Amino acid sequence: MQSNGHLSPLPLDPDPRSLEPHERIRPGQGVGATAVGAWGGPVGEHAVVGRQRFWTPLRVVMLFTVLFLAFGFFSKAACLETSNPTDGSQPGLQWDGRQYYKACYADPLPLYSTEGLADGALPYKYMWVTDSGEVRYMEYPVVSGLFQYVTAQGAQAWDAVAPGGPIEVVKYFVLGVVILAFFWMIAVWATYHSAGRRPWDTLLMAASPLIIFQAFTNYDLMAVAFASVALLLWARNRPVWAGVVLGVGVAAKLYPLFLFGALLVVAIRRRRFVALGKAAAAAVGAWLAINLPIMLPFPEGWKEFFRLNSDRPANPESIYAVIGTLTGWEGFDAGRAAGEAPATLNAVSLALFALGCAGVLAIGLTAARTPRIAQLAFLIVALFLLTNKVWSPQYSLWLVPLAVLAVPRVRLLVPWMAFDALLWVAHMAYFRGAADQGIGPETFHPLVLVRDLLVVAICVVVVMEIYRPHRDLVRRTHEGTPEGPDPLAGPLARHEETSS
């Protein structure tokens, strides 16, 4: 369509003055203010924005998404080098410690052989025995486990059709990278549309430094995509489909379940439960449809994810390990036998998270105006990570889209994301060990504490903006618009809100 010499890929608004100049969120006023300044400053007040034929905001955001995904792949490339044996043995990955000193470690590479994927074994049916005599099965939820199996089958078919080139495990990793990259692109796309009238905020997600090191460390991008799409479906008044997608997401990783907590707080405040009930029922149905075909024939393998999470101790990036190093504390279950679940730690971690959720509910009910769903969701997921006994490095990706939607402040989010990304280098040096030119816990754990404090600082700002809604950038942008002050509210929206 053409108007006054300007071409647009979509129909133009019948009233081009629908947004006054002071209401427009232009590139120079959002997260790209610094970069735009280097190119001459923000666009003028009367410039025509958003009517470009090709370089639409979404395409710019997706360009940065692909660019940072490429950085993510190259950060793992050093671990894909293979040996060239001359004794007739098969070539393999050249893991001579480079996975630590080059910080290129990725879980899919060792798991390919460990979990029987290289032999074509079906996850949850296949078992192996560790050196300590422990019986093990696939340790991931069903969607993540079957993703690995399907990817492995694809890599083996690729190797059969084209036996030359990279070895099979590298083909497996590359195929997984391509698929996971599409999942992240879907997550960015969904977050872009969930951002309402602040589309440029999504640049914080597309160009997040965390993607460089964590995109392909594990399989979390799938769960992030499901959670992001579910939020968009909820915002578009599709509670049943939102529930279905959340159910699939929970079958990939537990954390999408926590989004129901944010929806529940708003539903309680507004006494509207029908849409939430539909979403919950749809989520349970989707989760059962995925899990029952594995749960019934392979109950022991299916339970491995839950057993492992119960039995494992605090990992090095948990607050409990940090406190232990800084104070000399031996932990809640210092005298437990090998292989015994840390019962006290499990109970304390669960109790702290429950108290945190109760605090979020209290905030949601006592604030003068209903908090936005993204704000509540960010607080709940952040509290889970801060109180949980396991904070694997890639878990930080869970927070990225929620943070962008909850508190899109560059000076607040970029320091956290940059520091959290670089913490991966310290993490690898910690695994390498001080005796092998790495670092010890006395160096690593203070860095983890700094990361935790940065996340706590974001939570504080979110709570402050809940109680002082005039400081909430997203609310200010959407105040008085047809979609209401919360672009994610969907079925729970109340446009004319004054005190509730």
N, C-alpha and C positions, 0 to 999 in steps of 0.2 A: 504494500500500500504506500502511496506517495502523498505527502502533504507539505506544501510550501517548499518543494524541492528536496525534502528529506525522505529517505526510503526507510521503511520499517518492515521487519519480517512478520510482524503481528499487527492486527487491527489497532489503530490508535484510539486512545481514550476520546470519547466524544467531546469532552471538555478538557483541553490541554492545560487549563488553569486549575485543575482539580487539586493540585498541591501548590500551595503558595511557596515562594522562594525559600522562606525560612523553614518550611516543613520538609524540604527535599534533603535526603541523605545522599550527598554526592561523594565520589571517590576521594576527593580531597578532605572530606570531613570524617571519614571512617578510619579503618585500620591501616589504610595505605597513605595516610597524611604525610608521613616523612618521605616516603618514596615519591609521592606526587610532587612534593615540594622541590625535590631535586630536578624535576622536569619542568619547573616554571610555576609551581603552585597549584592550588585547587582551581577547578573550572569556575567560570564566571557565574554570577547570579542568574543571568538570563540565557545561559547556554542550554541547548537542547540535549537532554540526558536520557539515555535508555532507548534511543531510536536508531542505533547503528545497525547496519545490515548484518555484519558478521561478528565483530568484537563486542558481543553483548556481555553484561556482567557475568552471566553463568559460564560463558566460554572462557573468559579470562580466569575465573576461579578454577575451572577444570584444567586449564593449561598449567596453572601452578600445581594442581593436584598431580598431574602426570609427571611434571618435573621433579617433584619431591619424592614420588614413588620411584622414579629412576635413581635418585640419590639413595633411596632405601635399598634398592637392588645392588648398587655398586658398593654399598657398605658391607655387603655379605660376599662380594665377589672373591675376596682373598681366600675364603674357606671353600671355594669350588675348585681350586687347583688340584690336579690329580698327579699321582706318581707315575713314573715310567719304568717299571721293573724290568730288569734284564735276565731274571732267573726263570722266566716262564710263568710267573704268577700274574694274577689279574691286577690291573691298576686300581687304585683306591684313592680316597681323599687324602691329601697330604696334610693331615692334622698333626703337626709337630709342635704344638703350642701356639701356633699362629691364631687359633680361634680366640685366644686370650690377648696376646700382645698386639694383634691387629683388630681386636674387638669385632670380629665378624661371626661370632657364634650364632647358630640358628638351630632351634630344636628339631625341625624336620629332618635335618641331615643325619644325626645319630639315630633318631627314632625309626628311620626307614628300615634298618636291619634289626634293631632291638625288638620292635613290636611285630616282627614277622611280615611286614608289608613287602619286603623284597622277595619273599617266598610265595607271595600271593595269598597269604593266610587271611581268613576273615576275622576282623576285629571282634573281640568279646567272646569268640569261640577259641581263638588261639591263646595259649598260655606258655609261659616260660619260667624257668627257675633261676633266680639270681645266684651269685656266688655264695651268698649267706644262707641259701636254701629257701628263700622266700618265693612263693608262687605269685606270679604277676600276670595281669591282663592289661588290655588297652585302658589307659587311665583317663580318657577324655569322655565327655558327654557324647551322646549318640551321633548328633549331627557332625560334630568335629571329628569323631572317629571314622564315620563313614566317608567324610570328605577326604580323609587321608587314604582310605582304601580305594576310593574311586580314582583319586589322583595317582596312586601307585599303579592301578590297572592301566591308566592312560599312559603313564611313563613306560610301562613294560610293552604296551602295544607300540608306542613310538620307537622303542629300542628294537622291537622285532621288525618293524618296517624299515627303519634306518639305523642299522646296528653300528655304524660309524659315528664319529664325533664324540660328544661328551659321554661319560659313563652313565649308567642307569640312574644312580642316585642323584646325579646332577640334573638329569632330565626330569626326575621327579620333583626336585626343588624348583626348577624353572617353571614347570607346568603349574605348580602350586602358587608361585609368585604371580603369574599372569592372572589366575583366577582370583586370588586374594586382592590383587590390584583393582579388579573390576568391582569387588565388594566395597573397597574403600571409595571408589568413584561413586558408587551408588549411595554410600553414606554421606559423602560431600553433597551430592545432588539433593538428597532428601533434606539435609540440614539447610542448604541454600533456600529451598522452598519453605522450610519451617521458620526461617528468619524474618518472614513477612516483608516489611518495608525497610529492612536493614540487610540487603543481600550481600553487601561488601564485607560484613562481619565474617562471612564464611571463609575469607582469605586467611583468617587466623587458623582455621582448621586445615585448609588446603596446603598451606605453607608451614605447618607445624614442624618444628625441629624434631619432635618425637618420632615422626614418620621415618626420618633418616635411619635411625637405629632400631626401631621397634616394629616397623610395618611387617617384616617377614621373620621376626624372631620366633613367632608362634602363629596361632590361627585365630587370634582375637579379632581381626578385621571382619570376620563373618558376623560375630555377635554384635559388633558396633554397627554394621550395616542393618541388621535386623532391628536393632533398637531404634536407629535413626528413622528407618522407614515406618516403624510402628508409630513413632511420635507424629510423623507427617500425616499418616492415615487418621490418627486421632484428631489432629488439627483440622482435617478435612471432613470431620463428622462421619467417620467410618469406624465406629467402635468395634464391630465384630471383626472386620479385617485387621484392625490394629491388634486385637487380641490374638488372632491367628498368627500374625507375624511375631508377636511377643512370645507366643508358645514355641514357635520354631527357634527363636533366639535363645530361650531358656534351655532348649535341647542342645544348643551349641555351647553355651556358657551360662553360668548362673545369674550374672549381673543384670540382664534385662528384666528379671523378676522385680528388681527394686524400683523400676519405673511405676509399677502399680502402687507403690507407697506414695509417690507424689500425687498420682491421680486420686488416691483414697483421701488424702488430706483435703484436697479441694472439694471432693464429693461430700465429705463430712461437713465442711464449712457451709456448703450451699445446699445440703440436704437433697442431693440428686444422685441416686445410686443406680438407676436403670441402665444407663449406658455403660457404667463401670461393671455392673453385673454381667452384661452381655459380653464385654471384652474378656472378663475373667473366665466365663464359661467357654468362650471360644479358645482362649489360651490353654485351658486344661484339656480340651478336646484335641487341639493340635499337638500338644505335648504327648498325650497318651497315644495318639495315632503314630507318632514317630518312635516312641520308646517301647510300646508293647511288643512289636515284632522282634525286638532284641531282648527285652526283659524276660519274656516267657521262655524262649528256648535256651538262653544263656544267662541265667540269673546271677551266677558268680561273676562273670565278666562284666555284666551290666553294673553291678554294685561296686566295681573297682574304683570308680571315680569318687564315690561317697566314702569308701573305706580309706582310700589314700588321703583324702582331705581330713578325715578324722585322725588318722594315725601319724601324719607328718608333723614334725616339730615346727617351731617358728623359723621362718626363713631369714636370711641375712638382711633383707630390706624391711622387715617388720619392726614396729616400734619396740617390741619385746626384746629383740636381739640388740637393738640400739641401747636400751636401758641397761641390759646386761653388761655390755662392753663399757659403758660410761660409769657404771656404779659398782661393777664387780658382782652384781646379783646373779645367782645361778639359775634363776627361772623358777616357775611354779612347780615343775615336775622334775626337779633335778635328780631325784633318786629313782626315776622310773626305769624299768628293765628295758632292754633292747627289744624293739618291735611293739612295745606297749604304747597305747594311745596317750597323749598328754591331756588327760581328762580335765585337770584344773585349768590349764591354758585354754582348752576348748570352751569351758564354761565361762571363764572370764571374758574371752573374746566375744562370745555370744551375748553376754550380759551387757558389755560396754556398747555393742552395736544396738541392742534393744533400747538402752537408755538414750543413745543418740537419736534413734528413730522417735522415741517419745518426746525428745526435745524438739525435733523438727515438727511433730504434730502440734506441740504447744506453740511454737512460733507461728505455724499456719493458722491456728485458731485465735491467737491474741493480736496479730498484726491488724492495724486499722483497715487495711485493704487486703484482699485475697492475694497471696503470693502467686507469682507465675509458676507454672508447672516446671519449667526448666530450672528455676531457682531451687525448688524443692527436690527435684531429681538430682541435681548436682550435689546438694548437701547430703542426701542419703547415700549416694555412691561414694562420695569422698569419705564419709564417716565409716562406711564399710571397709575401705582400703586402709584408713588410719587405725582402725581397731582390729582388723583381721590379723591372724598370725602369718599370713602369706600375702606379700605384695610383690608378685613377680614383675620384672621391669616392664613387660608389655601391657600390664594392667592399666598403666597410666593412660593408655589410649582410650579407655572407657570414658575418661573425664573430658576429653578434648571437645567433642561436639556439644556436650552438656554445658561446658564452661563457655563456649562461644555463644550459645543461646541464653545462658543465664547472666553473664556479666562480661560483655564484649568490650573490655578495656585493655588496650594494647600494653600499657605500662604495667598492668597487673598480670596478664596471662603470659606474655612473651618471656619475662624472666623465669617464671616457673617452668614453662615448656623447654626453654633452652637449658636450664640447669638440670632438669629431669632427664633430658636427652643425653647430656654429657655425663650424667651419673652412670650411664651404661659403660663408659670407658673405665670408670673407677670400679664398677662391678666386675668387669673382666680382669682388671688388675688384682682385685681381691681374690678371685678364683685362681689366678696364677700363683698367688702367695708371695709373702714378703721374702721368703728364702729364694725365690726365683725371679727377682727384680720386679715383683708386684708390690702390693700394699697389704697391710694387716688390718684387723678390725678396728684398731685404735685410730686409723686414718679414714677408713671407709665409713664407719658408722656415724661420725659427726657430719659427713656429707649427706647421708641418708636423713639425718635429723634436719638439716637445712631444707631438703626437699619437702619433708613433712611440714615444716613451718611455713613454707611458701604456699602449700595447699591450704593450711589452716588460715593463712592470711586471706586467701580468696574466699574461703567460707565466711570469714568475718565480714568482708565487704558485701557478700551476698546477703547475709543477715541484716547488715546495716541498711542495705537498699530495700529489703523487705519492710523494715520499720520506717524507712524514710523514702517512700515511693517516688518522691519528686526527684531523687537522685538516680533513679533507675533509667538508664538510657533507652532500653527497649520499651518500657512502659511509656515514657515521654513521647517516643516516636509514634506509638500506636494509640495513644489516648484520643478518644473521640472518633476513631476510625470504625468502619462497619464491622471489622473482625474483632474489635474490642481491644483492651489494653494488653491482653495476653494472646499472641498469635497461635499458641499451642492449645488453648483452652478447649476448642472444639465443642463437644456436647455439654461441657461444663461452663461455657461462656456466659457471662452476664455483662452486657455492654454498658448498661447504665448503672455503674457501680459507684457508690459514694462512700459507704462505710462498711461494706462487707467484702 
